[in-house]
Amino acid sequence: MFSNIGVPGLILILIVALVIFGPSKLPEIGRAAGKTIREFKKATEGIADDLKEEFKDDLKDDLKEAKKVDLKK
């Protein structure tokens, strides 16, 4: 996502952030951004785990159904 920014772009973003928010607010903003990203990752991992479980259950049910059909023939 940020692979095209490069070092000069990051320096420019940091300078703009310093001008807008000031040096005293930057650590607080960084912590809040990090916390937000961490929570987002946890939420997406939880959703992915739920989907995997759901697919796993559906696959088990489909395999059981396929075995029943094979036994009837």
C-alpha positions in Angstrom: 0.0 0.0 0.0 2.7 2.5 1.0 5.5 0.9 -1.1 5.5 3.9 -3.6 5.9 6.6 -1.0 9.6 6.2 -0.3 11.8 8.1 2.2 11.3 11.6 0.8 7.5 11.2 0.9 7.7 9.9 4.5 9.9 12.9 5.5 7.4 15.3 3.9 4.5 13.7 5.7 6.3 13.9 9.0 7.1 17.6 8.4 3.5 18.4 7.5 2.3 16.5 10.6 4.8 18.5 12.8 3.5 21.8 11.4 -0.1 20.9 11.8 -0.1 19.1 15.2 3.1 20.3 16.8 5.8 18.1 18.4 3.9 17.6 21.7 0.8 16.0 20.1 2.7 13.6 17.6 3.4 10.8 20.1 -0.2 10.9 21.3 -1.5 10.7 17.7 1.0 7.9 16.9 -0.2 5.9 19.9 -3.8 6.4 18.9 -3.1 5.4 15.3 -1.2 2.3 16.4 -4.0 1.3 18.8 -6.6 1.7 16.0 -4.6 -0.4 13.6 -4.1 -3.1 16.2 -7.9 -3.2 17.0 -8.7 -3.4 13.3 -6.3 -6.3 12.8 -7.8 -8.2 15.8 -11.3 -7.6 14.4 -10.4 -8.8 10.9 -8.6 -11.9 12.3 -11.7 -12.7 14.3 -13.9 -12.5 11.2 -11.5 -14.6 9.2 -11.5 -17.3 11.9 -15.3 -17.3 12.0 -15.4 -17.7 8.3 -12.9 -20.5 8.3 -14.9 -22.4 11.0 -18.1 -21.8 9.0 -16.5 -23.2 5.8 -15.0 -26.1 7.8 -18.5 -27.0 9.2 -20.1 -26.7 5.8 -17.4 -29.0 4.2 -18.0 -31.6 6.9 -21.7 -31.5 6.3 -21.2 -31.8 2.5 -18.8 -34.8 3.0 -21.4 -36.5 5.2 -24.1 -35.9 2.7 -21.9 -37.2 -0.1 -21.1 -40.4 1.8 -24.8 -41.0 2.4 -25.5 -40.6 -1.3 -22.7 -43.1 -2.2 -24.0 -45.6 0.3 -27.5 -45.5 -1.2 -26.1 -46.5 -4.7 
